[in-house]
Amino acid sequence: MTDEKIEAIQAVVDRVSSYQDGATEGTVAAELRDGFAEAGVDVPAGDVTKLADAIESEHGAVSAAEVLDG
């Protein structure tokens, strides 16, 4: 994954996690998909699920690079 892509993904993750704390996973995943579409970043469904799970479990800062590499 390129640095530019991971930076774009991280920006969306940061935005969604800042205002979706406590939201259901389905809501978080939908907001992530919308954000990625707006940013023009193609993120596979499995990665969206991983990121949504991380946002739900961390309740704070989530590193997209760590979630997607781990």
PDB file of N, CA, C, O and CB in Angstrom:
ATOM      1  N   MET A   1       0.856  -1.170   0.000  1.00  0.00           N
ATOM      2  CA  MET A   1       0.000   0.000   0.000  1.00  0.00           C
ATOM      3  C   MET A   1       0.908   1.241   0.000  1.00  0.00           C
ATOM      4  O   MET A   1       1.886   1.308   0.744  1.00  0.00           O
ATOM      5  CB  MET A   1      -0.977  -0.007   1.237  1.00  0.00           C
ATOM      6  N   THR A   2       0.573   2.194  -0.827  1.00  0.00           N
ATOM      7  CA  THR A   2       1.398   3.400  -0.925  1.00  0.00           C
ATOM      8  C   THR A   2       1.195   4.304   0.292  1.00  0.00           C
ATOM      9  O   THR A   2       0.173   4.241   0.974  1.00  0.00           O
ATOM     10  CB  THR A   2       1.070   4.170  -2.216  1.00  0.00           C
ATOM     11  N   ASP A   3       2.196   5.140   0.540  1.00  0.00           N
ATOM     12  CA  ASP A   3       2.092   6.094   1.646  1.00  0.00           C
ATOM     13  C   ASP A   3       0.907   7.029   1.453  1.00  0.00           C
ATOM     14  O   ASP A   3       0.213   7.369   2.411  1.00  0.00           O
ATOM     15  CB  ASP A   3       3.383   6.906   1.778  1.00  0.00           C
ATOM     16  N   GLU A   4       0.678   7.445   0.203  1.00  0.00           N
ATOM     17  CA  GLU A   4      -0.435   8.359  -0.076  1.00  0.00           C
ATOM     18  C   GLU A   4      -1.772   7.706   0.252  1.00  0.00           C
ATOM     19  O   GLU A   4      -2.669   8.344   0.804  1.00  0.00           O
ATOM     20  CB  GLU A   4      -0.412   8.800  -1.548  1.00  0.00           C
ATOM     21  N   LYS A   5      -1.896   6.422  -0.096  1.00  0.00           N
ATOM     22  CA  LYS A   5      -3.159   5.726   0.165  1.00  0.00           C
ATOM     23  C   LYS A   5      -3.371   5.555   1.670  1.00  0.00           C
ATOM     24  O   LYS A   5      -4.471   5.783   2.172  1.00  0.00           O
ATOM     25  CB  LYS A   5      -3.177   4.347  -0.540  1.00  0.00           C
ATOM     26  N   ILE A   6      -2.328   5.159   2.383  1.00  0.00           N
ATOM     27  CA  ILE A   6      -2.488   4.964   3.822  1.00  0.00           C
ATOM     28  C   ILE A   6      -2.771   6.294   4.512  1.00  0.00           C
ATOM     29  O   ILE A   6      -3.511   6.330   5.494  1.00  0.00           O
ATOM     30  CB  ILE A   6      -1.233   4.308   4.422  1.00  0.00           C
ATOM     31  N   GLU A   7      -2.195   7.387   4.014  1.00  0.00           N
ATOM     32  CA  GLU A   7      -2.486   8.708   4.586  1.00  0.00           C
ATOM     33  C   GLU A   7      -3.948   9.086   4.358  1.00  0.00           C
ATOM     34  O   GLU A   7      -4.594   9.640   5.248  1.00  0.00           O
ATOM     35  CB  GLU A   7      -1.559   9.779   3.973  1.00  0.00           C
ATOM     36  N   ALA A   8      -4.467   8.789   3.169  1.00  0.00           N
ATOM     37  CA  ALA A   8      -5.872   9.083   2.875  1.00  0.00           C
ATOM     38  C   ALA A   8      -6.789   8.234   3.753  1.00  0.00           C
ATOM     39  O   ALA A   8      -7.786   8.727   4.279  1.00  0.00           O
ATOM     40  CB  ALA A   8      -6.179   8.834   1.382  1.00  0.00           C
ATOM     41  N   ILE A   9      -6.444   6.959   3.906  1.00  0.00           N
ATOM     42  CA  ILE A   9      -7.231   6.069   4.758  1.00  0.00           C
ATOM     43  C   ILE A   9      -7.195   6.572   6.203  1.00  0.00           C
ATOM     44  O   ILE A   9      -8.224   6.610   6.878  1.00  0.00           O
ATOM     45  CB  ILE A   9      -6.699   4.610   4.673  1.00  0.00           C
ATOM     46  N   GLN A  10      -6.006   6.958   6.675  1.00  0.00           N
ATOM     47  CA  GLN A  10      -5.868   7.435   8.053  1.00  0.00           C
ATOM     48  C   GLN A  10      -6.700   8.690   8.288  1.00  0.00           C
ATOM     49  O   GLN A  10      -7.305   8.844   9.349  1.00  0.00           O
ATOM     50  CB  GLN A  10      -4.397   7.714   8.375  1.00  0.00           C
ATOM     51  N   ALA A  11      -6.733   9.581   7.310  1.00  0.00           N
ATOM     52  CA  ALA A  11      -7.521  10.810   7.454  1.00  0.00           C
ATOM     53  C   ALA A  11      -9.003  10.487   7.642  1.00  0.00           C
ATOM     54  O   ALA A  11      -9.677  11.098   8.470  1.00  0.00           O
ATOM     55  CB  ALA A  11      -7.329  11.722   6.225  1.00  0.00           C
ATOM     56  N   VAL A  12      -9.503   9.523   6.868  1.00  0.00           N
ATOM     57  CA  VAL A  12     -10.908   9.125   6.999  1.00  0.00           C
ATOM     58  C   VAL A  12     -11.132   8.448   8.350  1.00  0.00           C
ATOM     59  O   VAL A  12     -12.114   8.736   9.033  1.00  0.00           O
ATOM     60  CB  VAL A  12     -11.324   8.176   5.838  1.00  0.00           C
ATOM     61  N   VAL A  13     -10.232   7.556   8.737  1.00  0.00           N
ATOM     62  CA  VAL A  13     -10.349   6.865  10.025  1.00  0.00           C
ATOM     63  C   VAL A  13     -10.369   7.878  11.169  1.00  0.00           C
ATOM     64  O   VAL A  13     -11.182   7.769  12.087  1.00  0.00           O
ATOM     65  CB  VAL A  13      -9.183   5.861  10.215  1.00  0.00           C
ATOM     66  N   ASP A  14      -9.475   8.861  11.110  1.00  0.00           N
ATOM     67  CA  ASP A  14      -9.436   9.883  12.164  1.00  0.00           C
ATOM     68  C   ASP A  14     -10.748  10.654  12.238  1.00  0.00           C
ATOM     69  O   ASP A  14     -11.276  10.899  13.322  1.00  0.00           O
ATOM     70  CB  ASP A  14      -8.274  10.854  11.924  1.00  0.00           C
ATOM     71  N   ARG A  15     -11.267  11.032  11.077  1.00  0.00           N
ATOM     72  CA  ARG A  15     -12.511  11.799  11.048  1.00  0.00           C
ATOM     73  C   ARG A  15     -13.671  10.978  11.603  1.00  0.00           C
ATOM     74  O   ARG A  15     -14.445  11.461  12.430  1.00  0.00           O
ATOM     75  CB  ARG A  15     -12.825  12.257   9.618  1.00  0.00           C
ATOM     76  N   VAL A  16     -13.786   9.735  11.143  1.00  0.00           N
ATOM     77  CA  VAL A  16     -14.900   8.891  11.583  1.00  0.00           C
ATOM     78  C   VAL A  16     -14.770   8.560  13.070  1.00  0.00           C
ATOM     79  O   VAL A  16     -15.756   8.618  13.805  1.00  0.00           O
ATOM     80  CB  VAL A  16     -14.957   7.592  10.749  1.00  0.00           C
ATOM     81  N   SER A  17     -13.569   8.215  13.513  1.00  0.00           N
ATOM     82  CA  SER A  17     -13.415   7.831  14.921  1.00  0.00           C
ATOM     83  C   SER A  17     -13.660   9.001  15.864  1.00  0.00           C
ATOM     84  O   SER A  17     -14.057   8.794  17.011  1.00  0.00           O
ATOM     85  CB  SER A  17     -12.025   7.266  15.161  1.00  0.00           C
ATOM     86  N   SER A  18     -13.431  10.219  15.401  1.00  0.00           N
ATOM     87  CA  SER A  18     -13.622  11.377  16.273  1.00  0.00           C
ATOM     88  C   SER A  18     -15.090  11.651  16.580  1.00  0.00           C
ATOM     89  O   SER A  18     -15.408  12.170  17.649  1.00  0.00           O
ATOM     90  CB  SER A  18     -13.005  12.600  15.643  1.00  0.00           C
ATOM     91  N   TYR A  19     -15.983  11.310  15.663  1.00  0.00           N
ATOM     92  CA  TYR A  19     -17.394  11.608  15.933  1.00  0.00           C
ATOM     93  C   TYR A  19     -18.290  10.378  15.956  1.00  0.00           C
ATOM     94  O   TYR A  19     -19.506  10.515  16.086  1.00  0.00           O
ATOM     95  CB  TYR A  19     -17.909  12.565  14.907  1.00  0.00           C
ATOM     96  N   GLN A  20     -17.730   9.186  15.835  1.00  0.00           N
ATOM     97  CA  GLN A  20     -18.548   7.980  15.861  1.00  0.00           C
ATOM     98  C   GLN A  20     -18.332   7.141  17.113  1.00  0.00           C
ATOM     99  O   GLN A  20     -18.782   5.996  17.169  1.00  0.00           O
ATOM    100  CB  GLN A  20     -18.262   7.147  14.646  1.00  0.00           C
ATOM    101  N   ASP A  21     -17.659   7.683  18.110  1.00  0.00           N
ATOM    102  CA  ASP A  21     -17.431   6.939  19.336  1.00  0.00           C
ATOM    103  C   ASP A  21     -18.772   6.516  19.926  1.00  0.00           C
ATOM    104  O   ASP A  21     -19.644   7.347  20.183  1.00  0.00           O
ATOM    105  CB  ASP A  21     -16.623   7.783  20.353  1.00  0.00           C
ATOM    106  N   GLY A  22     -18.920   5.224  20.132  1.00  0.00           N
ATOM    107  CA  GLY A  22     -20.151   4.697  20.691  1.00  0.00           C
ATOM    108  C   GLY A  22     -21.183   4.282  19.659  1.00  0.00           C
ATOM    109  O   GLY A  22     -22.209   3.697  20.007  1.00  0.00           O
ATOM    110  N   ALA A  23     -20.923   4.580  18.387  1.00  0.00           N
ATOM    111  CA  ALA A  23     -21.852   4.172  17.330  1.00  0.00           C
ATOM    112  C   ALA A  23     -21.702   2.674  17.076  1.00  0.00           C
ATOM    113  O   ALA A  23     -20.693   2.071  17.441  1.00  0.00           O
ATOM    114  CB  ALA A  23     -21.599   4.980  16.020  1.00  0.00           C
ATOM    115  N   THR A  24     -22.707   2.088  16.452  1.00  0.00           N
ATOM    116  CA  THR A  24     -22.637   0.670  16.131  1.00  0.00           C
ATOM    117  C   THR A  24     -21.624   0.432  15.026  1.00  0.00           C
ATOM    118  O   THR A  24     -21.290   1.343  14.268  1.00  0.00           O
ATOM    119  CB  THR A  24     -24.014   0.136  15.719  1.00  0.00           C
ATOM    120  N   GLU A  25     -21.135  -0.806  14.940  1.00  0.00           N
ATOM    121  CA  GLU A  25     -20.145  -1.146  13.918  1.00  0.00           C
ATOM    122  C   GLU A  25     -20.684  -0.878  12.518  1.00  0.00           C
ATOM    123  O   GLU A  25     -19.951  -0.405  11.649  1.00  0.00           O
ATOM    124  CB  GLU A  25     -19.728  -2.613  14.047  1.00  0.00           C
ATOM    125  N   GLY A  26     -21.961  -1.178  12.294  1.00  0.00           N
ATOM    126  CA  GLY A  26     -22.555  -0.937  10.983  1.00  0.00           C
ATOM    127  C   GLY A  26     -22.522   0.533  10.605  1.00  0.00           C
ATOM    128  O   GLY A  26     -22.260   0.879   9.453  1.00  0.00           O
ATOM    129  N   THR A  27     -22.786   1.394  11.573  1.00  0.00           N
ATOM    130  CA  THR A  27     -22.736   2.835  11.323  1.00  0.00           C
ATOM    131  C   THR A  27     -21.315   3.276  11.025  1.00  0.00           C
ATOM    132  O   THR A  27     -21.087   4.045  10.091  1.00  0.00           O
ATOM    133  CB  THR A  27     -23.289   3.612  12.524  1.00  0.00           C
ATOM    134  N   VAL A  28     -20.356   2.796  11.812  1.00  0.00           N
ATOM    135  CA  VAL A  28     -18.953   3.157  11.608  1.00  0.00           C
ATOM    136  C   VAL A  28     -18.491   2.682  10.235  1.00  0.00           C
ATOM    137  O   VAL A  28     -17.842   3.435   9.509  1.00  0.00           O
ATOM    138  CB  VAL A  28     -18.062   2.551  12.719  1.00  0.00           C
ATOM    139  N   ALA A  29     -18.816   1.446   9.871  1.00  0.00           N
ATOM    140  CA  ALA A  29     -18.406   0.912   8.568  1.00  0.00           C
ATOM    141  C   ALA A  29     -19.016   1.724   7.432  1.00  0.00           C
ATOM    142  O   ALA A  29     -18.342   2.008   6.442  1.00  0.00           O
ATOM    143  CB  ALA A  29     -18.814  -0.565   8.437  1.00  0.00           C
ATOM    144  N   ALA A  30     -20.277   2.097   7.568  1.00  0.00           N
ATOM    145  CA  ALA A  30     -20.933   2.899   6.528  1.00  0.00           C
ATOM    146  C   ALA A  30     -20.267   4.261   6.395  1.00  0.00           C
ATOM    147  O   ALA A  30     -20.052   4.741   5.282  1.00  0.00           O
ATOM    148  CB  ALA A  30     -22.430   3.072   6.840  1.00  0.00           C
ATOM    149  N   GLU A  31     -19.941   4.885   7.517  1.00  0.00           N
ATOM    150  CA  GLU A  31     -19.264   6.183   7.483  1.00  0.00           C
ATOM    151  C   GLU A  31     -17.872   6.056   6.874  1.00  0.00           C
ATOM    152  O   GLU A  31     -17.439   6.937   6.130  1.00  0.00           O
ATOM    153  CB  GLU A  31     -19.168   6.774   8.896  1.00  0.00           C
ATOM    154  N   LEU A  32     -17.170   4.971   7.182  1.00  0.00           N
ATOM    155  CA  LEU A  32     -15.858   4.739   6.571  1.00  0.00           C
ATOM    156  C   LEU A  32     -15.995   4.602   5.060  1.00  0.00           C
ATOM    157  O   LEU A  32     -15.255   5.234   4.306  1.00  0.00           O
ATOM    158  CB  LEU A  32     -15.193   3.477   7.165  1.00  0.00           C
ATOM    159  N   ARG A  33     -16.941   3.775   4.616  1.00  0.00           N
ATOM    160  CA  ARG A  33     -17.142   3.588   3.165  1.00  0.00           C
ATOM    161  C   ARG A  33     -17.458   4.911   2.487  1.00  0.00           C
ATOM    162  O   ARG A  33     -16.915   5.212   1.424  1.00  0.00           O
ATOM    163  CB  ARG A  33     -18.278   2.577   2.897  1.00  0.00           C
ATOM    164  N   ASP A  34     -18.334   5.703   3.095  1.00  0.00           N
ATOM    165  CA  ASP A  34     -18.673   7.018   2.529  1.00  0.00           C
ATOM    166  C   ASP A  34     -17.441   7.914   2.460  1.00  0.00           C
ATOM    167  O   ASP A  34     -17.208   8.586   1.456  1.00  0.00           O
ATOM    168  CB  ASP A  34     -19.775   7.700   3.367  1.00  0.00           C
ATOM    169  N   GLY A  35     -16.661   7.918   3.527  1.00  0.00           N
ATOM    170  CA  GLY A  35     -15.458   8.742   3.563  1.00  0.00           C
ATOM    171  C   GLY A  35     -14.432   8.316   2.532  1.00  0.00           C
ATOM    172  O   GLY A  35     -13.805   9.156   1.887  1.00  0.00           O
ATOM    173  N   PHE A  36     -14.259   7.005   2.376  1.00  0.00           N
ATOM    174  CA  PHE A  36     -13.309   6.512   1.377  1.00  0.00           C
ATOM    175  C   PHE A  36     -13.778   6.863  -0.025  1.00  0.00           C
ATOM    176  O   PHE A  36     -12.966   7.213  -0.881  1.00  0.00           O
ATOM    177  CB  PHE A  36     -13.124   4.995   1.509  1.00  0.00           C
ATOM    178  N   ALA A  37     -15.075   6.772  -0.267  1.00  0.00           N
ATOM    179  CA  ALA A  37     -15.616   7.135  -1.582  1.00  0.00           C
ATOM    180  C   ALA A  37     -15.380   8.616  -1.865  1.00  0.00           C
ATOM    181  O   ALA A  37     -14.974   8.983  -2.967  1.00  0.00           O
ATOM    182  CB  ALA A  37     -17.126   6.809  -1.660  1.00  0.00           C
ATOM    183  N   GLU A  38     -15.633   9.460  -0.874  1.00  0.00           N
ATOM    184  CA  GLU A  38     -15.412  10.901  -1.035  1.00  0.00           C
ATOM    185  C   GLU A  38     -13.946  11.209  -1.305  1.00  0.00           C
ATOM    186  O   GLU A  38     -13.627  12.121  -2.068  1.00  0.00           O
ATOM    187  CB  GLU A  38     -15.881  11.654   0.211  1.00  0.00           C
ATOM    188  N   ALA A  39     -13.047  10.440  -0.672  1.00  0.00           N
ATOM    189  CA  ALA A  39     -11.608  10.660  -0.834  1.00  0.00           C
ATOM    190  C   ALA A  39     -11.067  10.001  -2.100  1.00  0.00           C
ATOM    191  O   ALA A  39      -9.914  10.217  -2.475  1.00  0.00           O
ATOM    192  CB  ALA A  39     -10.859  10.131   0.381  1.00  0.00           C
ATOM    193  N   GLY A  40     -11.905   9.194  -2.758  1.00  0.00           N
ATOM    194  CA  GLY A  40     -11.466   8.505  -3.965  1.00  0.00           C
ATOM    195  C   GLY A  40     -10.490   7.376  -3.685  1.00  0.00           C
ATOM    196  O   GLY A  40      -9.626   7.072  -4.508  1.00  0.00           O
ATOM    197  N   VAL A  41     -10.633   6.751  -2.512  1.00  0.00           N
ATOM    198  CA  VAL A  41      -9.740   5.668  -2.112  1.00  0.00           C
ATOM    199  C   VAL A  41     -10.520   4.358  -2.128  1.00  0.00           C
ATOM    200  O   VAL A  41     -11.581   4.250  -1.512  1.00  0.00           O
ATOM    201  CB  VAL A  41      -9.126   5.934  -0.701  1.00  0.00           C
ATOM    202  N   ASP A  42      -9.985   3.362  -2.839  1.00  0.00           N
ATOM    203  CA  ASP A  42     -10.622   2.047  -2.911  1.00  0.00           C
ATOM    204  C   ASP A  42     -10.096   1.185  -1.766  1.00  0.00           C
ATOM    205  O   ASP A  42      -8.914   0.843  -1.727  1.00  0.00           O
ATOM    206  CB  ASP A  42     -10.355   1.364  -4.293  1.00  0.00           C
ATOM    207  N   VAL A  43     -10.978   0.840  -0.844  1.00  0.00           N
ATOM    208  CA  VAL A  43     -10.595   0.024   0.307  1.00  0.00           C
ATOM    209  C   VAL A  43     -11.463  -1.231   0.291  1.00  0.00           C
ATOM    210  O   VAL A  43     -12.690  -1.133   0.304  1.00  0.00           O
ATOM    211  CB  VAL A  43     -10.758   0.817   1.662  1.00  0.00           C
ATOM    212  N   PRO A  44     -10.835  -2.420   0.261  1.00  0.00           N
ATOM    213  CA  PRO A  44     -11.604  -3.664   0.238  1.00  0.00           C
ATOM    214  C   PRO A  44     -12.528  -3.792   1.455  1.00  0.00           C
ATOM    215  O   PRO A  44     -12.226  -3.278   2.532  1.00  0.00           O
ATOM    216  CB  PRO A  44     -10.658  -4.860   0.179  1.00  0.00           C
ATOM    217  N   ALA A  45     -13.641  -4.477   1.269  1.00  0.00           N
ATOM    218  CA  ALA A  45     -14.642  -4.631   2.327  1.00  0.00           C
ATOM    219  C   ALA A  45     -14.045  -5.217   3.602  1.00  0.00           C
ATOM    220  O   ALA A  45     -14.396  -4.789   4.702  1.00  0.00           O
ATOM    221  CB  ALA A  45     -15.780  -5.513   1.844  1.00  0.00           C
ATOM    222  N   GLY A  46     -13.158  -6.181   3.468  1.00  0.00           N
ATOM    223  CA  GLY A  46     -12.534  -6.786   4.641  1.00  0.00           C
ATOM    224  C   GLY A  46     -11.726  -5.792   5.446  1.00  0.00           C
ATOM    225  O   GLY A  46     -11.701  -5.850   6.676  1.00  0.00           O
ATOM    226  N   ASP A  47     -11.060  -4.872   4.747  1.00  0.00           N
ATOM    227  CA  ASP A  47     -10.277  -3.845   5.436  1.00  0.00           C
ATOM    228  C   ASP A  47     -11.187  -2.826   6.114  1.00  0.00           C
ATOM    229  O   ASP A  47     -10.867  -2.327   7.193  1.00  0.00           O
ATOM    230  CB  ASP A  47      -9.338  -3.138   4.451  1.00  0.00           C
ATOM    231  N   VAL A  48     -12.315  -2.518   5.487  1.00  0.00           N
ATOM    232  CA  VAL A  48     -13.283  -1.609   6.115  1.00  0.00           C
ATOM    233  C   VAL A  48     -13.773  -2.231   7.429  1.00  0.00           C
ATOM    234  O   VAL A  48     -13.890  -1.543   8.443  1.00  0.00           O
ATOM    235  CB  VAL A  48     -14.492  -1.318   5.150  1.00  0.00           C
ATOM    236  N   THR A  49     -14.054  -3.522   7.399  1.00  0.00           N
ATOM    237  CA  THR A  49     -14.513  -4.219   8.602  1.00  0.00           C
ATOM    238  C   THR A  49     -13.445  -4.196   9.688  1.00  0.00           C
ATOM    239  O   THR A  49     -13.751  -3.948  10.854  1.00  0.00           O
ATOM    240  CB  THR A  49     -14.895  -5.666   8.271  1.00  0.00           C
ATOM    241  N   LYS A  50     -12.184  -4.456   9.311  1.00  0.00           N
ATOM    242  CA  LYS A  50     -11.090  -4.412  10.294  1.00  0.00           C
ATOM    243  C   LYS A  50     -10.982  -3.034  10.938  1.00  0.00           C
ATOM    244  O   LYS A  50     -10.829  -2.914  12.153  1.00  0.00           O
ATOM    245  CB  LYS A  50      -9.753  -4.783   9.628  1.00  0.00           C
ATOM    246  N   LEU A  51     -11.063  -2.002  10.110  1.00  0.00           N
ATOM    247  CA  LEU A  51     -10.956  -0.638  10.629  1.00  0.00           C
ATOM    248  C   LEU A  51     -12.141  -0.292  11.527  1.00  0.00           C
ATOM    249  O   LEU A  51     -11.967   0.329  12.575  1.00  0.00           O
ATOM    250  CB  LEU A  51     -10.862   0.365   9.475  1.00  0.00           C
ATOM    251  N   ALA A  52     -13.348  -0.694  11.117  1.00  0.00           N
ATOM    252  CA  ALA A  52     -14.542  -0.438  11.934  1.00  0.00           C
ATOM    253  C   ALA A  52     -14.425  -1.146  13.282  1.00  0.00           C
ATOM    254  O   ALA A  52     -14.753  -0.569  14.320  1.00  0.00           O
ATOM    255  CB  ALA A  52     -15.822  -0.903  11.195  1.00  0.00           C
ATOM    256  N   ASP A  53     -13.958  -2.394  13.267  1.00  0.00           N
ATOM    257  CA  ASP A  53     -13.763  -3.139  14.516  1.00  0.00           C
ATOM    258  C   ASP A  53     -12.769  -2.427  15.426  1.00  0.00           C
ATOM    259  O   ASP A  53     -12.980  -2.327  16.635  1.00  0.00           O
ATOM    260  CB  ASP A  53     -13.277  -4.568  14.220  1.00  0.00           C
ATOM    261  N   ALA A  54     -11.679  -1.932  14.832  1.00  0.00           N
ATOM    262  CA  ALA A  54     -10.650  -1.240  15.618  1.00  0.00           C
ATOM    263  C   ALA A  54     -11.204   0.041  16.228  1.00  0.00           C
ATOM    264  O   ALA A  54     -10.935   0.342  17.391  1.00  0.00           O
ATOM    265  CB  ALA A  54      -9.425  -0.921  14.743  1.00  0.00           C
ATOM    266  N   ILE A  55     -11.974   0.793  15.455  1.00  0.00           N
ATOM    267  CA  ILE A  55     -12.568   2.030  15.975  1.00  0.00           C
ATOM    268  C   ILE A  55     -13.505   1.710  17.136  1.00  0.00           C
ATOM    269  O   ILE A  55     -13.510   2.413  18.146  1.00  0.00           O
ATOM    270  CB  ILE A  55     -13.332   2.787  14.856  1.00  0.00           C
ATOM    271  N   GLU A  56     -14.291   0.657  16.991  1.00  0.00           N
ATOM    272  CA  GLU A  56     -15.221   0.270  18.051  1.00  0.00           C
ATOM    273  C   GLU A  56     -14.491  -0.188  19.311  1.00  0.00           C
ATOM    274  O   GLU A  56     -14.918   0.132  20.420  1.00  0.00           O
ATOM    275  CB  GLU A  56     -16.142  -0.836  17.559  1.00  0.00           C
ATOM    276  N   SER A  57     -13.404  -0.927  19.157  1.00  0.00           N
ATOM    277  CA  SER A  57     -12.724  -1.486  20.328  1.00  0.00           C
ATOM    278  C   SER A  57     -11.746  -0.515  20.975  1.00  0.00           C
ATOM    279  O   SER A  57     -11.528  -0.578  22.185  1.00  0.00           O
ATOM    280  CB  SER A  57     -11.993  -2.739  19.940  1.00  0.00           C
ATOM    281  N   GLU A  58     -11.156   0.378  20.195  1.00  0.00           N
ATOM    282  CA  GLU A  58     -10.147   1.292  20.734  1.00  0.00           C
ATOM    283  C   GLU A  58     -10.754   2.507  21.423  1.00  0.00           C
ATOM    284  O   GLU A  58     -10.205   2.985  22.416  1.00  0.00           O
ATOM    285  CB  GLU A  58      -9.232   1.749  19.631  1.00  0.00           C
ATOM    286  N   HIS A  59     -11.864   3.012  20.921  1.00  0.00           N
ATOM    287  CA  HIS A  59     -12.489   4.228  21.460  1.00  0.00           C
ATOM    288  C   HIS A  59     -11.480   5.371  21.560  1.00  0.00           C
ATOM    289  O   HIS A  59     -11.449   6.104  22.549  1.00  0.00           O
ATOM    290  CB  HIS A  59     -13.101   3.947  22.842  1.00  0.00           C
ATOM    291  N   GLY A  60     -10.677   5.506  20.544  1.00  0.00           N
ATOM    292  CA  GLY A  60      -9.676   6.572  20.509  1.00  0.00           C
ATOM    293  C   GLY A  60      -8.898   6.499  19.210  1.00  0.00           C
ATOM    294  O   GLY A  60      -9.424   6.089  18.175  1.00  0.00           O
ATOM    295  N   ALA A  61      -7.647   6.899  19.278  1.00  0.00           N
ATOM    296  CA  ALA A  61      -6.812   6.926  18.079  1.00  0.00           C
ATOM    297  C   ALA A  61      -6.578   5.517  17.546  1.00  0.00           C
ATOM    298  O   ALA A  61      -6.205   4.611  18.290  1.00  0.00           O
ATOM    299  CB  ALA A  61      -5.471   7.607  18.377  1.00  0.00           C
ATOM    300  N   VAL A  62      -6.802   5.350  16.252  1.00  0.00           N
ATOM    301  CA  VAL A  62      -6.595   4.078  15.577  1.00  0.00           C
ATOM    302  C   VAL A  62      -5.577   4.303  14.473  1.00  0.00           C
ATOM    303  O   VAL A  62      -5.712   5.228  13.672  1.00  0.00           O
ATOM    304  CB  VAL A  62      -7.935   3.500  15.009  1.00  0.00           C
ATOM    305  N   SER A  63      -4.551   3.450  14.434  1.00  0.00           N
ATOM    306  CA  SER A  63      -3.553   3.527  13.367  1.00  0.00           C
ATOM    307  C   SER A  63      -3.988   2.616  12.232  1.00  0.00           C
ATOM    308  O   SER A  63      -3.976   1.393  12.370  1.00  0.00           O
ATOM    309  CB  SER A  63      -2.135   3.135  13.884  1.00  0.00           C
ATOM    310  N   ALA A  64      -4.370   3.213  11.112  1.00  0.00           N
ATOM    311  CA  ALA A  64      -4.803   2.424   9.963  1.00  0.00           C
ATOM    312  C   ALA A  64      -3.689   1.500   9.494  1.00  0.00           C
ATOM    313  O   ALA A  64      -3.952   0.351   9.138  1.00  0.00           O
ATOM    314  CB  ALA A  64      -5.247   3.340   8.819  1.00  0.00           C
ATOM    315  N   ALA A  65      -2.455   1.980   9.489  1.00  0.00           N
ATOM    316  CA  ALA A  65      -1.324   1.162   9.038  1.00  0.00           C
ATOM    317  C   ALA A  65      -1.181  -0.085   9.906  1.00  0.00           C
ATOM    318  O   ALA A  65      -0.966  -1.179   9.385  1.00  0.00           O
ATOM    319  CB  ALA A  65      -0.018   1.982   9.066  1.00  0.00           C
ATOM    320  N   GLU A  66      -1.296   0.069  11.226  1.00  0.00           N
ATOM    321  CA  GLU A  66      -1.170  -1.075  12.128  1.00  0.00           C
ATOM    322  C   GLU A  66      -2.323  -2.050  11.954  1.00  0.00           C
ATOM    323  O   GLU A  66      -2.110  -3.262  11.940  1.00  0.00           O
ATOM    324  CB  GLU A  66      -1.104  -0.604  13.576  1.00  0.00           C
ATOM    325  N   VAL A  67      -3.529  -1.541  11.822  1.00  0.00           N
ATOM    326  CA  VAL A  67      -4.700  -2.404  11.667  1.00  0.00           C
ATOM    327  C   VAL A  67      -4.612  -3.195  10.368  1.00  0.00           C
ATOM    328  O   VAL A  67      -4.885  -4.395  10.353  1.00  0.00           O
ATOM    329  CB  VAL A  67      -5.995  -1.571  11.698  1.00  0.00           C
ATOM    330  N   LEU A  68      -4.235  -2.539   9.289  1.00  0.00           N
ATOM    331  CA  LEU A  68      -4.227  -3.194   7.987  1.00  0.00           C
ATOM    332  C   LEU A  68      -2.994  -4.056   7.770  1.00  0.00           C
ATOM    333  O   LEU A  68      -3.037  -4.993   6.972  1.00  0.00           O
ATOM    334  CB  LEU A  68      -4.316  -2.166   6.899  1.00  0.00           C
ATOM    335  N   ASP A  69      -1.899  -3.765   8.458  1.00  0.00           N
ATOM    336  CA  ASP A  69      -0.695  -4.591   8.330  1.00  0.00           C
ATOM    337  C   ASP A  69      -0.712  -5.765   9.293  1.00  0.00           C
ATOM    338  O   ASP A  69      -0.043  -6.774   9.070  1.00  0.00           O
ATOM    339  CB  ASP A  69       0.549  -3.751   8.567  1.00  0.00           C
ATOM    340  N   GLY A  70      -1.482  -5.627  10.366  1.00  0.00           N
ATOM    341  CA  GLY A  70      -1.491  -6.665  11.396  1.00  0.00           C
ATOM    342  C   GLY A  70      -2.600  -7.557  11.182  1.00  0.00           C
ATOM    343  O   GLY A  70      -2.786  -8.505  11.945  1.00  0.00           O
TER     344      GLY A  70
END
